[in-house]
Amino acid sequence: MTPEEEPVRDTDVIVVGAGPTGLTLAGELRLGGARVTVVERLAAPTGQSRGLGFTARAMEAFDQRGLLPRFGQGETPDISPVGHFGGVRFDYTVLPGAHFGARGIPQSLTESVLETWAAGLGAVIHRGWEFTRSHRGAGSDDSAVEITVRTPEGTRRLRAAYLVGADGGHSPVRAAAGIDFPGTPASRVMYLADVVGRSLRPRPLGERLEHGMVMAAPLSDGVDRIIVCPDGATPGEDAAPVTFAEVADAWLRLTGEDIADAGTQWVSSFTDATRQASTYRRGRVLLAGDAAHVHLPAGGQGMSTGILDAVNLGWKLAAVIRGTAPGTLLDTYHDERHPVGARLLANTRAQGTVFLGGRDSDPLRALFAELIEYDDVKRHLAGLVSGLDTRYDLDGDHPLLGRRVAPRVLVGPEGETSTTRLLRPARGVLLDLADDPAVRAAVAPWHDRVTVTTATPKPLDDRDDELAGLAALLVRPDGHAAWASAAAGGEGLSAALHHWFGPPARPAPPTGDVGWLGRPHHPTRKADPA
């Protein structure tokens, strides 16, 4: 074997793609103790921003890792309470905690924040390294995966325990693994441009006109993002990139406004092609983000869904690599996220039909406008688009199981903390809400993976309390409830801990009593403050 072919065995996971999904996954893996190498075809970030914000649930996920202040808008980015579904506007705050998302945050900033975070945690990120092939169907043997990458210095082989394709809708990793990508081909084409120097009238949620739909929103001083969706525009047979002249002509036909002499920073196009990988895992190869699902970008859900794929996968993959959980834990990634992706594809196709279907869709739009007057409909659609109503199908009867645990302030012996703050290290969290020694004793053998907090939730004034009546709650590192009990004693807790966190560690902490923020404490000495 020549030096250029010799495998480099210095990482646990290879992530292909340094977009928001791949970078989020890299950070999550490092928090979980796994070594990760990210390879990215582009030598440098493009600075272009297809996405301009993220959903309410993605915002919560970033907050769980302490990332929100890094976006430069303080502890809480600017959010939009009013959104739409298929162009029909309504107030998302009818659902407690919901909003239309953090807006005005360019994808380039999101990628920069995530890359700085992941690299600061120790992720190795190689730009200008292009995945070219895998060996023996992307899985070299039963214990590793081996790939070839093209680098500025020549061809190299990399070897790792797992390979994750976060490399976009045309994913070479997906193709190399032989994973099918069924769906519906594009039936319409839409144009995008960042226009300089025109101060266009804002149309942030889109405006339906006689011959199509247009959107416009300011990106910065003197720069506006426009999207043009002419009725009847179909994808061409050639792959030639769209020109600004074409975009300006379509804008003029729909709005009557001439922008042909404006400057531009970026021009692109997109379609309503809708596809989903048949499986998110094949052996030691996994898919996330656009590599797993592509769709019409309605409601700004795509990037956020990829980020949440990564948050679901990262802690599980890291636990398997550390040997604290069995490899079967990775099957829950597909089981949980594939239905989320399928639901995403269905709702974006529905929105495309309503908003972009031309005059034939006028009756459907009118019906939607009637239905959305009902609060139950608003709550359903707000939960769907915001991601806050995602529920994984877990065993158990409690209504909170599988759902995300909404951010809550907790009051303990040393003051206040929050569910969000407790999730910062990407560990499991056991909320002992009834000061139950039996619960604390049951979880003690998992002290290396689960933080125990004895506290009571701060009362709520503005919504129903999902924690009311609970004695204890086990929260996974991704913020979803894994076990809940209204009775003292912790029945079923040990089984849930085995399932999600693997066999217990030995030895347990010095005492069976684990206190505030999970630190072992002694009756004569207070735990250190968080």
Order of alpha helices (4+ residues) and beta strands (2+ residues): beta-alpha-beta-beta-alpha-beta-beta-beta-alpha-beta-beta-beta-beta-beta-alpha-beta-beta-beta-beta-beta-alpha-beta-beta-beta-beta-beta-alpha-alpha-alpha-alpha-beta-beta-alpha-beta-alpha-beta-beta-beta-beta-alpha
